[in-house]
Amino acid sequence: MIDISYLDYYLPNHYEKAADLLVAINDEEINSKSLIDFGGLDNVAIEYYLSNFEMVDSLITKYIEKGNDISDVDYIICNGADRVFWESGSIPHEIASKYNIKNVSIIPVNQQCSTMSSSMELADALISSNKGKKILMFTFSRSYDVKKRIENVTLLGDGAAMMILEKKGNIKVIDACSRSFKRKTNTLDMSKLTDLQKTNASFYMKETIKELLERDNIDFDEIKYIIPQNLNKMLSKLDAKNLGIDYKNFFVNNISRCGHIGDVDTVMNLKDFYESNLVKQGEKYLLVTSGAIGTSLTYVAVLLENN
């Protein structure tokens, strides 16, 4: 069992309206009404100035300026084995070099939008086995082509995030469970989903949550809140219906704020949820994510409580 001792994220200062981006994307298969009216998408964060390295570096700098030490990190886990490069260098290696993080092991993980939550399992194993004491995880998301900002049932924004895990902190990671399944639908129009597709859209998430809670002998009614990604409000409503819980117990504040920022959602929503003081000390809540690779989806459920 490990703790999250630090969370932070970077968002650009510039935002575009989802409706304007959809006009620029100009894809006849996209039902704009479905994404905006049903999905709740409004603003999308767009970065025009900082590089991926600079977004991550700004977070590390801020961490140090708050009086924290980064030189004692044992592992750096970063999202995207195939996209961590910056100019001629690797972003995690450049970070380790700039901040003199010696003898650090760097592990790139590619589980797309569920990397940070999946990596909590890895971090727990490393710290619990005494192979590491302090782990830095960071991620970033960036789209350079407006036409690539559409991703199934959401719009992609830009940003970066970081997390520190160790044996002390404000948020306790009780357990995590990840399971991979075959994708059932790839439609861009939520209004055209059949009842079967709507059920399948959240069935596997429900199964992953069920397995996690049974493993930890937790009743579902002990879960006070669920923190999903910033995909689409209709998807969260479907999840709430299939899980049999009230939609008001889903933390979806950031969907209309900035769009889906890949794996950054995980840290951003968790940080904003924690700072909202919606649960008391010891009350349990779930972080739920999914990451798509090809025709497969990996669902991750993380059981948390505040210390």
ABEGO torsion letter per residue (X at the ends): XBBBABBBBBBBABBBBAAAAAAAAGBAABBAAAAAAAAGBABBBBBAABBAAAAAAAAAAAAAAAGBBAAABABBBBBGAAAABBEABBAAAAAAAAAGBBGBBBBBBBAEAAAAAAAAAAAAAAAAAGABABBBBBBBBBBABAAAABBEABBBBBEBBBBBBBABEABBBABBBBBBBBBABABABAAABBAAAAAAAAAAAAAAAAAAAAAAGBBAAABABBBBBBABAAAAAAAAAAAGBBAAABBAAAAAAAEBBEAAAAAAAAAAAAAAGABBBGBBBBBBBBBBBEABBBBBBBBBBBX
